[in-house]
Amino acid sequence: MTFSRLMPRFFCRPPGDLARALLGCALVCGERAGIIVETEAYLDGEDLASHARFGKTARNAVMFGRGGTAYVYLCYGLHQLFNVVAGEAGQPGAVLVRALAPAKNLGDDPRVASGPGKLTRALGITRTAHNGVDLARDPGLYIAAAKAPMAGVWVGPRVGVAYAGRWAEAPLRFCVADHPAVSGPRRRRAG
């Protein structure tokens, strides 16, 4: 399978738009790749589920950079989670890639990358090696236009952010309808 790397301008859009646009694209790390089937958008400092709500810190500084940068952080001291920075530099926003369908060197199990922690383990993405990587230029980690067919897109609330009040229910989670690699429940469907 051959992949065509996405250019920087693709990532310079609001997080919600980028989250939807990433569905069907390929996430490539070295010799392994998967098709993105589930994402969640995290907005600026007003979004109480976003790391940007604290302002710019050492941990989240990458999130304030240029769209198309990898933002990898440790969650619960256990899971490394892969995000793509969205938009223009200085305007924080990111998209958490929650699930992949196997495309290259990930085996045949559709659940191998069905969750953000499983995804980074399957691809070998780590905070120390990949946080801050420019996805438009790095030779080993990038996002490509794979033109994978999608039956439809489910839109609903994000997972695991109940602490964020009304922001937890914001329709900022996108997934390929009925795909077996999707990691969590689906409530609403959109075209």
GROMACS elastic network, one bead per residue, 0.5 to 0.9 nm:
[ bonds ]
;  ai    aj funct       b0    kb
    1   103     6  0.78696   500
    1   104     6  0.72733   500
    2   146     6  0.82352   500
    3    26     6  0.74813   500
    3    28     6  0.84015   500
    3   143     6  0.85604   500
    3   144     6  0.55569   500
    3   145     6  0.65696   500
    3   146     6  0.61427   500
    4   143     6  0.82939   500
    4   144     6  0.50071   500
    4   145     6  0.55483   500
    4   146     6  0.71449   500
    5    26     6  0.89568   500
    5   135     6  0.85987   500
    5   136     6  0.69138   500
    5   137     6  0.87829   500
    5   142     6  0.66887   500
    5   143     6  0.58575   500
    5   145     6  0.64114   500
    6     9     6  0.83092   500
    6    10     6  0.65247   500
    6    11     6  0.84513   500
    6   135     6  0.82447   500
    6   136     6  0.63102   500
    6   142     6  0.78439   500
    6   143     6  0.59828   500
    6   144     6  0.50856   500
    6   145     6  0.62126   500
    7    10     6  0.58414   500
    7    11     6  0.78067   500
    7    68     6  0.83668   500
    7   135     6  0.85318   500
    7   136     6  0.54326   500
    7   137     6  0.84711   500
    7   143     6  0.89858   500
    7   144     6  0.88152   500
    8    11     6  0.57362   500
    8    12     6  0.69972   500
    8    66     6  0.86964   500
    8    67     6  0.70032   500
    8    68     6  0.59731   500
    8   134     6  0.89260   500
    8   135     6  0.80987   500
    8   136     6  0.56673   500
    8   137     6  0.87818   500
    9    12     6  0.52258   500
    9    13     6  0.81483   500
    9    67     6  0.80274   500
    9    68     6  0.83639   500
   10    13     6  0.72748   500
   10    18     6  0.80953   500
   10    21     6  0.88287   500
   10    67     6  0.83238   500
   10    68     6  0.78780   500
   11    14     6  0.84146   500
   11    15     6  0.87650   500
   11    18     6  0.65576   500
   11    66     6  0.84374   500
   11    68     6  0.51165   500
   11    69     6  0.87130   500
   11    84     6  0.81854   500
   11    85     6  0.74845   500
   11    86     6  0.54927   500
   11    87     6  0.61717   500
   11    88     6  0.85603   500
   12    15     6  0.88833   500
   12    18     6  0.81376   500
   12    66     6  0.76886   500
   12    67     6  0.51961   500
   12    68     6  0.75179   500
   12    85     6  0.87957   500
   12    86     6  0.58454   500
   12    88     6  0.56768   500
   12    89     6  0.89240   500
   13    16     6  0.82959   500
   13    17     6  0.63587   500
   13    18     6  0.60452   500
   13    67     6  0.77863   500
   13    86     6  0.60401   500
   13    88     6  0.75313   500
   14    17     6  0.54264   500
   14    18     6  0.61969   500
   14    19     6  0.86450   500
   14    41     6  0.88942   500
   14    43     6  0.80794   500
   14    86     6  0.60506   500
   14    87     6  0.53528   500
   14    88     6  0.86424   500
   14    93     6  0.74171   500
   14    94     6  0.86802   500
   15    18     6  0.50250   500
   15    19     6  0.59466   500
   15    20     6  0.87054   500
   15    40     6  0.85681   500
   15    41     6  0.52240   500
   15    42     6  0.64061   500
   15    43     6  0.62485   500
   15    85     6  0.79225   500
   15    86     6  0.52298   500
   15    87     6  0.69094   500
   15    93     6  0.57536   500
   15    94     6  0.57226   500
   15    95     6  0.60382   500
   15   172     6  0.88419   500
   16    19     6  0.51266   500
   16    20     6  0.65419   500
   16    21     6  0.87189   500
   16    40     6  0.78416   500
   16    41     6  0.52108   500
   16    42     6  0.77027   500
   16    43     6  0.79231   500
   16    86     6  0.88681   500
   16    94     6  0.88615   500
   16    95     6  0.78455   500
   16   172     6  0.62586   500
   16   173     6  0.84705   500
   16   174     6  0.89268   500
   17    20     6  0.54069   500
   17    21     6  0.61768   500
   17    22     6  0.87352   500
   17    41     6  0.84271   500
   18    22     6  0.60227   500
   18    23     6  0.89063   500
   18    41     6  0.78742   500
   18    84     6  0.89159   500
   18    86     6  0.67035   500
   18    87     6  0.85084   500
   18    94     6  0.86330   500
   18    95     6  0.72202   500
   19    22     6  0.54589   500
   19    23     6  0.71139   500
   19    38     6  0.84356   500
   19    39     6  0.56077   500
   19    40     6  0.61467   500
   19    41     6  0.56980   500
   19    86     6  0.88012   500
   19    94     6  0.85195   500
   19    95     6  0.57234   500
   19    96     6  0.79984   500
   19    97     6  0.82333   500
   19   172     6  0.80004   500
   19   173     6  0.77839   500
   19   174     6  0.68263   500
   20    23     6  0.57126   500
   20    38     6  0.88156   500
   20    39     6  0.74364   500
   20    40     6  0.86937   500
   20    41     6  0.87849   500
   20   153     6  0.82930   500
   20   173     6  0.85543   500
   20   174     6  0.61358   500
   20   175     6  0.81340   500
   21    24     6  0.78698   500
   21    25     6  0.79881   500
   22    25     6  0.53625   500
   22    26     6  0.82469   500
   22    36     6  0.66060   500
   22    37     6  0.82903   500
   22    38     6  0.86281   500
   22    39     6  0.76888   500
   22    95     6  0.89881   500
   22    97     6  0.86370   500
   22   143     6  0.85863   500
   22   145     6  0.87048   500
   23    26     6  0.85220   500
   23    35     6  0.76629   500
   23    36     6  0.51512   500
   23    37     6  0.53398   500
   23    38     6  0.66604   500
   23    39     6  0.73988   500
   23   148     6  0.85349   500
   23   150     6  0.82355   500
   23   153     6  0.86015   500
   23   174     6  0.78920   500
   23   175     6  0.71384   500
   23   176     6  0.70765   500
   24    35     6  0.56976   500
   24    36     6  0.53727   500
   24    37     6  0.62889   500
   24   145     6  0.76848   500
   24   146     6  0.65316   500
   24   147     6  0.60571   500
   24   149     6  0.68656   500
   24   150     6  0.68848   500
   24   176     6  0.81935   500
   25    34     6  0.83955   500
   25    35     6  0.55992   500
   25    36     6  0.55933   500
   25    37     6  0.83735   500
   25   143     6  0.67607   500
   25   144     6  0.57131   500
   25   146     6  0.50154   500
   25   147     6  0.64947   500
   25   148     6  0.68907   500
   26    33     6  0.64543   500
   26    34     6  0.54643   500
   26    36     6  0.59031   500
   26   100     6  0.83649   500
   26   103     6  0.79895   500
   26   142     6  0.83247   500
   26   143     6  0.55424   500
   26   145     6  0.62639   500
   26   146     6  0.55756   500
   26   147     6  0.85956   500
   26   148     6  0.84917   500
   27    32     6  0.85127   500
   27    33     6  0.55180   500
   27    34     6  0.55108   500
   27    35     6  0.63007   500
   27    36     6  0.66962   500
   27   100     6  0.80292   500
   27   123     6  0.89037   500
   27   141     6  0.76151   500
   27   142     6  0.61175   500
   27   144     6  0.65098   500
   28    31     6  0.73800   500
   28    32     6  0.59420   500
   28    34     6  0.67521   500
   28    35     6  0.88409   500
   28   104     6  0.86900   500
   28   123     6  0.79584   500
   28   140     6  0.73913   500
   28   141     6  0.56106   500
   28   142     6  0.53786   500
   28   143     6  0.60156   500
   28   144     6  0.73573   500
   29    32     6  0.54065   500
   29    33     6  0.61288   500
   29   123     6  0.60134   500
   29   124     6  0.73498   500
   29   125     6  0.73114   500
   29   139     6  0.88549   500
   29   140     6  0.54252   500
   29   142     6  0.67359   500
   29   143     6  0.88605   500
   30    33     6  0.78788   500
   30   123     6  0.81693   500
   30   124     6  0.87486   500
   30   139     6  0.80240   500
   30   141     6  0.65006   500
   31   104     6  0.72646   500
   31   105     6  0.68240   500
   31   123     6  0.87840   500
   31   140     6  0.83088   500
   32   102     6  0.86920   500
   32   103     6  0.77439   500
   32   104     6  0.51855   500
   32   105     6  0.50480   500
   32   106     6  0.64183   500
   32   122     6  0.83565   500
   32   123     6  0.60517   500
   32   124     6  0.86821   500
   33   100     6  0.85442   500
   33   101     6  0.87442   500
   33   102     6  0.67250   500
   33   103     6  0.54280   500
   33   105     6  0.68972   500
   33   106     6  0.71761   500
   33   123     6  0.70844   500
   34    37     6  0.89412   500
   34    99     6  0.87216   500
   34   100     6  0.51383   500
   34   101     6  0.52133   500
   34   104     6  0.64912   500
   34   105     6  0.87998   500
   34   106     6  0.76096   500
   34   113     6  0.81961   500
   34   119     6  0.89387   500
   34   123     6  0.84323   500
   35    99     6  0.83522   500
   35   100     6  0.50795   500
   35   102     6  0.64842   500
   35   103     6  0.62013   500
   35   146     6  0.75243   500
   35   148     6  0.73703   500
   36    39     6  0.76293   500
   36    97     6  0.71332   500
   36    98     6  0.80522   500
   36    99     6  0.61248   500
   36   101     6  0.65289   500
   36   175     6  0.86255   500
   36   176     6  0.86654   500
   37    97     6  0.83840   500
   37    98     6  0.78196   500
   37    99     6  0.56556   500
   37   100     6  0.53737   500
   37   101     6  0.65651   500
   37   150     6  0.88296   500
   37   174     6  0.81183   500
   37   175     6  0.53867   500
   37   176     6  0.51930   500
   37   177     6  0.86696   500
   37   179     6  0.73447   500
   37   181     6  0.71516   500
   37   182     6  0.65000   500
   38    96     6  0.86675   500
   38    97     6  0.62931   500
   38    98     6  0.51735   500
   38   100     6  0.70248   500
   38   114     6  0.86757   500
   38   115     6  0.86841   500
   38   173     6  0.74643   500
   38   174     6  0.56413   500
   38   176     6  0.64962   500
   38   181     6  0.83204   500
   38   182     6  0.60382   500
   38   183     6  0.77085   500
   39    95     6  0.64820   500
   39    96     6  0.55620   500
   39    98     6  0.51529   500
   39    99     6  0.71465   500
   39   172     6  0.83296   500
   39   173     6  0.57870   500
   39   174     6  0.52915   500
   39   175     6  0.63562   500
   40    94     6  0.84953   500
   40    95     6  0.54908   500
   40    96     6  0.50916   500
   40    97     6  0.66826   500
   40    98     6  0.70985   500
   40   157     6  0.87078   500
   40   158     6  0.63695   500
   40   159     6  0.84932   500
   40   172     6  0.56104   500
   40   174     6  0.62151   500
   40   175     6  0.87182   500
   41    50     6  0.87849   500
   41    86     6  0.89987   500
   41    93     6  0.76795   500
   41    94     6  0.61059   500
   41    96     6  0.63920   500
   41    97     6  0.89693   500
   41   158     6  0.83017   500
   41   172     6  0.52926   500
   41   173     6  0.64930   500
   41   174     6  0.84376   500
   42    47     6  0.70285   500
   42    49     6  0.69869   500
   42    50     6  0.51646   500
   42    51     6  0.79923   500
   42    52     6  0.84580   500
   42    92     6  0.87328   500
   42    93     6  0.56511   500
   42    94     6  0.52836   500
   42    95     6  0.59629   500
   42    96     6  0.75713   500
   42   172     6  0.76451   500
   43    46     6  0.74082   500
   43    47     6  0.55783   500
   43    48     6  0.87786   500
   43    49     6  0.83131   500
   43    50     6  0.60978   500
   43    51     6  0.87500   500
   43    52     6  0.75075   500
   43    53     6  0.89106   500
   43    86     6  0.89554   500
   43    92     6  0.67727   500
   43    94     6  0.66949   500
   43    95     6  0.86197   500
   44    47     6  0.58008   500
   44    48     6  0.87569   500
   44    50     6  0.68326   500
   44    51     6  0.83453   500
   44    52     6  0.55816   500
   44    53     6  0.68515   500
   44    91     6  0.69660   500
   44    92     6  0.51158   500
   44    93     6  0.54687   500
   44    94     6  0.87322   500
   45    48     6  0.70551   500
   45    50     6  0.68381   500
   45    51     6  0.76571   500
   45    54     6  0.69268   500
   45    55     6  0.65910   500
   45    92     6  0.75169   500
   45    93     6  0.87250   500
   46    49     6  0.87738   500
   46    50     6  0.80971   500
   46    52     6  0.80255   500
   46    53     6  0.61335   500
   47    50     6  0.54042   500
   47    51     6  0.85294   500
   47    52     6  0.77134   500
   47    53     6  0.64086   500
   47   164     6  0.78739   500
   47   167     6  0.62664   500
   48    51     6  0.79373   500
   48    52     6  0.82922   500
   48    53     6  0.58069   500
   48   161     6  0.88471   500
   48   163     6  0.81603   500
   48   165     6  0.76006   500
   48   166     6  0.85987   500
   48   167     6  0.61760   500
   48   168     6  0.82526   500
   49    52     6  0.85219   500
   49    53     6  0.74962   500
   49   161     6  0.60205   500
   49   162     6  0.84097   500
   49   163     6  0.75418   500
   49   164     6  0.50822   500
   49   165     6  0.85220   500
   49   167     6  0.64171   500
   49   168     6  0.68741   500
   50    53     6  0.56950   500
   50    54     6  0.84561   500
   50    93     6  0.79358   500
   50    94     6  0.84684   500
   50   164     6  0.87131   500
   51    54     6  0.63093   500
   51    55     6  0.78751   500
   51    56     6  0.87245   500
   51    59     6  0.87962   500
   51    60     6  0.64708   500
   51    63     6  0.81999   500
   51    92     6  0.89579   500
   51    93     6  0.88225   500
   52    55     6  0.52071   500
   52    56     6  0.65959   500
   52    57     6  0.86080   500
   52    60     6  0.70402   500
   52    61     6  0.88210   500
   52    63     6  0.74357   500
   52    64     6  0.80932   500
   52    92     6  0.62622   500
   52    93     6  0.74080   500
   53    56     6  0.85653   500
   54    57     6  0.73876   500
   54    60     6  0.88590   500
   55    60     6  0.83746   500
   55    61     6  0.88409   500
   56    59     6  0.81566   500
   56    60     6  0.61992   500
   56    61     6  0.54671   500
   56    62     6  0.88781   500
   56    63     6  0.83068   500
   56    64     6  0.71750   500
   56    92     6  0.86752   500
   57    60     6  0.53838   500
   57    61     6  0.55411   500
   58    61     6  0.55141   500
   58    62     6  0.85017   500
   59    62     6  0.78394   500
   59    73     6  0.77246   500
   60    63     6  0.54690   500
   60    64     6  0.74323   500
   60    71     6  0.79594   500
   60    73     6  0.83179   500
   61    64     6  0.54888   500
   61    65     6  0.71460   500
   61    71     6  0.89981   500
   61    92     6  0.88190   500
   62    65     6  0.52619   500
   62    66     6  0.83139   500
   62    69     6  0.73941   500
   62    70     6  0.77545   500
   62    71     6  0.59895   500
   62    72     6  0.88686   500
   62    85     6  0.76110   500
   62    92     6  0.86690   500
   62   131     6  0.77116   500
   62   132     6  0.59553   500
   63    66     6  0.81053   500
   63    67     6  0.86156   500
   63    69     6  0.81029   500
   63    70     6  0.85532   500
   63    71     6  0.64102   500
   63    83     6  0.89044   500
   63    84     6  0.84052   500
   63    85     6  0.56525   500
   63    86     6  0.80953   500
   63    89     6  0.87336   500
   63    90     6  0.85624   500
   63    91     6  0.82988   500
   63    92     6  0.53355   500
   63    93     6  0.60417   500
   63    94     6  0.63708   500
   63   132     6  0.89009   500
   64    67     6  0.87634   500
   64    85     6  0.77724   500
   64    86     6  0.89876   500
   64    88     6  0.83871   500
   64    89     6  0.59347   500
   64    91     6  0.57350   500
   64    93     6  0.70559   500
   64    94     6  0.89313   500
   65    68     6  0.87447   500
   65    69     6  0.72028   500
   65    85     6  0.71316   500
   65    86     6  0.85795   500
   65    87     6  0.85963   500
   65    88     6  0.72664   500
   65    90     6  0.58912   500
   65    91     6  0.75687   500
   65    92     6  0.72176   500
   65    93     6  0.89656   500
   65   132     6  0.87821   500
   66    69     6  0.63911   500
   66    85     6  0.68131   500
   66    86     6  0.72002   500
   66    87     6  0.66120   500
   66    88     6  0.52528   500
   66    90     6  0.74151   500
   66    91     6  0.84244   500
   66    92     6  0.89069   500
   66   134     6  0.88683   500
   67    70     6  0.88179   500
   67    84     6  0.73147   500
   67    88     6  0.57961   500
   67    89     6  0.67887   500
   67    93     6  0.84748   500
   67    94     6  0.82451   500
   67   134     6  0.88679   500
   68    84     6  0.59439   500
   68    85     6  0.54614   500
   68    86     6  0.64633   500
   68    87     6  0.82315   500
   68   133     6  0.85954   500
   68   134     6  0.61859   500
   68   135     6  0.54517   500
   68   136     6  0.64435   500
   68   142     6  0.89290   500
   68   143     6  0.88428   500
   69    83     6  0.83815   500
   69    84     6  0.58209   500
   69    85     6  0.52266   500
   69    86     6  0.80587   500
   69   131     6  0.81083   500
   69   132     6  0.57436   500
   69   133     6  0.56021   500
   69   135     6  0.55757   500
   69   136     6  0.79579   500
   70    82     6  0.69090   500
   70    83     6  0.58448   500
   70    85     6  0.62899   500
   70   130     6  0.66943   500
   70   131     6  0.55014   500
   70   132     6  0.51463   500
   70   133     6  0.52025   500
   70   134     6  0.64639   500
   70   135     6  0.64755   500
   70   141     6  0.87559   500
   70   142     6  0.88356   500
   71    81     6  0.81338   500
   71    82     6  0.60754   500
   71    84     6  0.59076   500
   71    85     6  0.64617   500
   71    94     6  0.78091   500
   71    96     6  0.88201   500
   71   127     6  0.80825   500
   71   130     6  0.77987   500
   71   131     6  0.50616   500
   71   132     6  0.58724   500
   71   133     6  0.78939   500
   72    80     6  0.64428   500
   72    81     6  0.53960   500
   72    83     6  0.60072   500
   72    84     6  0.85364   500
   72   125     6  0.82292   500
   72   126     6  0.69760   500
   72   128     6  0.84277   500
   72   130     6  0.67344   500
   72   132     6  0.76819   500
   73    79     6  0.81593   500
   73    80     6  0.54727   500
   73    81     6  0.55081   500
   73    82     6  0.70842   500
   73    83     6  0.83921   500
   73   126     6  0.83551   500
   73   127     6  0.57992   500
   73   131     6  0.74148   500
   74    77     6  0.57186   500
   74    78     6  0.64500   500
   74    79     6  0.55547   500
   74    81     6  0.63635   500
   74   127     6  0.72090   500
   75    78     6  0.59311   500
   75    79     6  0.50761   500
   75    80     6  0.61148   500
   75    81     6  0.68994   500
   75   117     6  0.87515   500
   76    79     6  0.66380   500
   77    80     6  0.83652   500
   78   117     6  0.85028   500
   79   116     6  0.79460   500
   79   117     6  0.50383   500
   79   118     6  0.83087   500
   79   120     6  0.82604   500
   79   121     6  0.86999   500
   80   116     6  0.78058   500
   80   117     6  0.59036   500
   80   120     6  0.64681   500
   80   121     6  0.81105   500
   80   125     6  0.77836   500
   80   126     6  0.63474   500
   80   127     6  0.65094   500
   81    96     6  0.73750   500
   81    97     6  0.79544   500
   81    98     6  0.83635   500
   81   116     6  0.56238   500
   81   117     6  0.58731   500
   81   119     6  0.81138   500
   81   120     6  0.64970   500
   81   125     6  0.84659   500
   81   126     6  0.82522   500
   81   127     6  0.81289   500
   82    95     6  0.85046   500
   82    96     6  0.60936   500
   82    97     6  0.60931   500
   82    98     6  0.81512   500
   82   116     6  0.70334   500
   82   117     6  0.84259   500
   82   119     6  0.82207   500
   82   120     6  0.67131   500
   82   125     6  0.75204   500
   82   126     6  0.83486   500
   82   127     6  0.83965   500
   82   130     6  0.88318   500
   82   131     6  0.83866   500
   83    94     6  0.60994   500
   83    95     6  0.51578   500
   83    97     6  0.57799   500
   83    98     6  0.88277   500
   84    93     6  0.86314   500
   84    94     6  0.53822   500
   84    95     6  0.51183   500
   84    96     6  0.65996   500
   84    97     6  0.75810   500
   84   135     6  0.84037   500
   85    88     6  0.89738   500
   85    92     6  0.77138   500
   85    93     6  0.59256   500
   85    95     6  0.64014   500
   85    96     6  0.89281   500
   86    89     6  0.87043   500
   86    91     6  0.84821   500
   86    92     6  0.75078   500
   86    93     6  0.52849   500
   86    95     6  0.68640   500
   87    90     6  0.87345   500
   87    91     6  0.67453   500
   87    92     6  0.76282   500
   87    93     6  0.68414   500
   87    94     6  0.82552   500
   88    91     6  0.58196   500
   88    92     6  0.80893   500
   88    93     6  0.89799   500
   89    92     6  0.74945   500
   96   116     6  0.77163   500
   97   100     6  0.80048   500
   97   115     6  0.84823   500
   97   116     6  0.64321   500
   97   119     6  0.83026   500
   98   113     6  0.82646   500
   98   114     6  0.70425   500
   98   115     6  0.50745   500
   98   117     6  0.81202   500
   98   118     6  0.89009   500
   98   119     6  0.72599   500
   98   175     6  0.89612   500
   98   182     6  0.78434   500
   98   183     6  0.71101   500
   99   111     6  0.86086   500
   99   112     6  0.89838   500
   99   113     6  0.55431   500
   99   115     6  0.50266   500
   99   116     6  0.60712   500
   99   118     6  0.81965   500
   99   119     6  0.62508   500
   99   175     6  0.86001   500
   99   181     6  0.62772   500
   99   182     6  0.58446   500
   99   183     6  0.63928   500
  100   103     6  0.85323   500
  100   110     6  0.81672   500
  100   111     6  0.83361   500
  100   112     6  0.81201   500
  100   113     6  0.52980   500
  100   114     6  0.62344   500
  100   115     6  0.80713   500
  100   116     6  0.89134   500
  100   119     6  0.67683   500
  100   181     6  0.63631   500
  100   182     6  0.77153   500
  101   106     6  0.88541   500
  101   109     6  0.86316   500
  101   110     6  0.57272   500
  101   111     6  0.76010   500
  101   112     6  0.79447   500
  101   113     6  0.68555   500
  101   114     6  0.77647   500
  101   179     6  0.84140   500
  101   180     6  0.82361   500
  101   181     6  0.57906   500
  101   182     6  0.85146   500
  102   105     6  0.75856   500
  102   106     6  0.53645   500
  102   107     6  0.66727   500
  102   108     6  0.67078   500
  102   109     6  0.74288   500
  102   110     6  0.62792   500
  102   111     6  0.84973   500
  102   112     6  0.74165   500
  102   113     6  0.74868   500
  102   181     6  0.87623   500
  103   106     6  0.67844   500
  103   107     6  0.82609   500
  103   108     6  0.87279   500
  104   107     6  0.75723   500
  105   108     6  0.89120   500
  106   109     6  0.79003   500
  106   112     6  0.73130   500
  106   113     6  0.86129   500
  106   122     6  0.70115   500
  106   123     6  0.79419   500
  107   110     6  0.83550   500
  107   112     6  0.79670   500
  108   111     6  0.87875   500
  108   112     6  0.82443   500
  109   112     6  0.55961   500
  109   113     6  0.87708   500
  109   181     6  0.88296   500
  110   113     6  0.73515   500
  110   114     6  0.74763   500
  110   179     6  0.87576   500
  110   180     6  0.61625   500
  110   181     6  0.52233   500
  111   115     6  0.83302   500
  111   118     6  0.87152   500
  111   180     6  0.68990   500
  111   182     6  0.80055   500
  111   183     6  0.82340   500
  112   115     6  0.85635   500
  112   118     6  0.66906   500
  112   119     6  0.72707   500
  112   122     6  0.67403   500
  112   181     6  0.77545   500
  113   116     6  0.73104   500
  113   117     6  0.79479   500
  113   120     6  0.76990   500
  113   121     6  0.79887   500
  113   122     6  0.61580   500
  113   123     6  0.83647   500
  113   181     6  0.69414   500
  113   182     6  0.88517   500
  113   183     6  0.86133   500
  114   117     6  0.84322   500
  114   118     6  0.62766   500
  114   119     6  0.65125   500
  114   180     6  0.82385   500
  114   182     6  0.56577   500
  114   184     6  0.86297   500
  115   118     6  0.52835   500
  115   119     6  0.59381   500
  115   120     6  0.88375   500
  115   181     6  0.81251   500
  115   182     6  0.73934   500
  115   183     6  0.50379   500
  115   184     6  0.80710   500
  116   119     6  0.50528   500
  116   120     6  0.65317   500
  116   121     6  0.88321   500
  116   183     6  0.83379   500
  117   120     6  0.55009   500
  117   121     6  0.64191   500
  117   122     6  0.87076   500
  118   121     6  0.51407   500
  118   122     6  0.60212   500
  118   123     6  0.86514   500
  119   122     6  0.51764   500
  119   123     6  0.62838   500
  119   124     6  0.83575   500
  119   125     6  0.82454   500
  120   123     6  0.52647   500
  120   124     6  0.56245   500
  120   126     6  0.69604   500
  121   124     6  0.50740   500
  121   125     6  0.65404   500
  121   126     6  0.81858   500
  122   125     6  0.79890   500
  125   128     6  0.88506   500
  125   129     6  0.72695   500
  125   130     6  0.64056   500
  125   131     6  0.89675   500
  125   141     6  0.85372   500
  126   129     6  0.53952   500
  126   130     6  0.56740   500
  126   131     6  0.73884   500
  127   130     6  0.54032   500
  127   131     6  0.50055   500
  127   132     6  0.87836   500
  128   131     6  0.63177   500
  129   132     6  0.88224   500
  129   133     6  0.83371   500
  130   133     6  0.54311   500
  130   141     6  0.77729   500
  132   135     6  0.88765   500
  133   136     6  0.88184   500
  133   137     6  0.83257   500
  133   138     6  0.65906   500
  133   141     6  0.76497   500
  133   142     6  0.88454   500
  134   137     6  0.55630   500
  134   138     6  0.57072   500
  134   141     6  0.83177   500
  134   142     6  0.79657   500
  135   138     6  0.55897   500
  135   139     6  0.84726   500
  135   140     6  0.88265   500
  135   141     6  0.61295   500
  135   143     6  0.65209   500
  136   139     6  0.87630   500
  136   141     6  0.87460   500
  136   142     6  0.63501   500
  136   143     6  0.76091   500
  137   140     6  0.89837   500
  137   141     6  0.85858   500
  137   142     6  0.76467   500
  138   141     6  0.57886   500
  138   142     6  0.65725   500
  139   142     6  0.73754   500
  145   148     6  0.83865   500
  147   150     6  0.89616   500
  150   153     6  0.75347   500
  150   176     6  0.62767   500
  150   177     6  0.76970   500
  151   176     6  0.68938   500
  151   177     6  0.62251   500
  151   178     6  0.81238   500
  151   179     6  0.88207   500
  152   175     6  0.84382   500
  152   176     6  0.59241   500
  152   177     6  0.52069   500
  152   178     6  0.84907   500
  152   189     6  0.81051   500
  152   190     6  0.74378   500
  152   191     6  0.59572   500
  153   174     6  0.65084   500
  153   175     6  0.55665   500
  153   177     6  0.51410   500
  153   178     6  0.89361   500
  153   189     6  0.64653   500
  153   190     6  0.58131   500
  153   191     6  0.59567   500
  154   173     6  0.79626   500
  154   174     6  0.56205   500
  154   175     6  0.52081   500
  154   176     6  0.62123   500
  154   177     6  0.54325   500
  154   178     6  0.85750   500
  154   186     6  0.67619   500
  154   187     6  0.76887   500
  154   188     6  0.59218   500
  154   190     6  0.55638   500
  154   191     6  0.78018   500
  155   171     6  0.59578   500
  155   172     6  0.68767   500
  155   173     6  0.55629   500
  155   175     6  0.67611   500
  155   186     6  0.75688   500
  155   187     6  0.74963   500
  155   188     6  0.54966   500
  155   189     6  0.55270   500
  155   190     6  0.59988   500
  156   169     6  0.75347   500
  156   170     6  0.72288   500
  156   172     6  0.62531   500
  156   173     6  0.52157   500
  156   174     6  0.67565   500
  156   175     6  0.88317   500
  156   186     6  0.65990   500
  156   187     6  0.58986   500
  156   188     6  0.54848   500
  156   189     6  0.76663   500
  157   167     6  0.84719   500
  157   168     6  0.61756   500
  157   170     6  0.52905   500
  157   172     6  0.59263   500
  157   173     6  0.56186   500
  157   174     6  0.87540   500
  157   186     6  0.84935   500
  157   187     6  0.80088   500
  157   188     6  0.87798   500
  158   161     6  0.67362   500
  158   162     6  0.87826   500
  158   167     6  0.85978   500
  158   168     6  0.59787   500
  158   169     6  0.67517   500
  158   170     6  0.71402   500
  158   171     6  0.71723   500
  158   172     6  0.61633   500
  158   173     6  0.51481   500
  158   174     6  0.87559   500
  159   162     6  0.79079   500
  159   168     6  0.76618   500
  159   173     6  0.80359   500
  159   184     6  0.74905   500
  159   185     6  0.86386   500
  160   163     6  0.82864   500
  160   168     6  0.80655   500
  161   164     6  0.57199   500
  161   165     6  0.81979   500
  161   167     6  0.81148   500
  161   168     6  0.54171   500
  161   169     6  0.88592   500
  162   165     6  0.61157   500
  162   166     6  0.85029   500
  162   167     6  0.82261   500
  162   168     6  0.53566   500
  162   169     6  0.82338   500
  163   167     6  0.87513   500
  163   168     6  0.73707   500
  164   167     6  0.52926   500
  164   168     6  0.53277   500
  164   169     6  0.87330   500
  165   168     6  0.56514   500
  165   169     6  0.76609   500
  166   169     6  0.55584   500
  166   170     6  0.68124   500
  167   170     6  0.51019   500
  167   171     6  0.87904   500
  168   171     6  0.85263   500
  168   172     6  0.89501   500
  169   172     6  0.82779   500
  170   173     6  0.82194   500
  171   174     6  0.81519   500
  171   188     6  0.87724   500
  175   178     6  0.85094   500
  175   179     6  0.80183   500
  175   182     6  0.67452   500
  175   186     6  0.83779   500
  176   179     6  0.57721   500
  176   182     6  0.74750   500
  177   182     6  0.85083   500
  177   186     6  0.85783   500
  177   189     6  0.78626   500
  178   181     6  0.87601   500
  178   182     6  0.77765   500
  179   182     6  0.57943   500
  180   183     6  0.82223   500
  182   185     6  0.82986   500
  186   189     6  0.79811   500
